[in-house]
Amino acid sequence: MIKQHLIYKRDKWNMLTVEENGKTLILREISDQWGEECHTFLSRPAMMHWAENRFRKEDFAGNEEEYDAIMAAFKEV
């Protein structure tokens, strides 16, 4: 059974979802600049490591609430 988690969605072109397919985590990032990127992780710690590198706290200076919401959504997966 595949369970899908929505991490964020700004519009129909800027979103990030994670699908749980057994032990495999499939992360799909869609952006209007880069198109769709798909990452496959075999563990939650590997996904969290990617998320911490992709969404650095320094990039959200002045908008810490958005950073906290994104990281909380990752932790719920």
NORPEUR-V173050 format. One record per run of one state. SS is the DSSP state (@ for helix, = for strand, . for the rest). FROM is the first residue (numbers start at 1). LEN is the number of residues. If there is no record, write none. Layout:
# NORPEUR-V173050
SS FROM LEN
SS FROM LEN
This chain:
# NORPEUR-V173050
. 1 1
= 2 10
. 12 2
= 14 8
. 22 2
= 24 8
. 32 3
= 35 7
. 42 2
@ 44 11
. 55 2
@ 57 4
. 61 3
@ 64 13
. 77 1
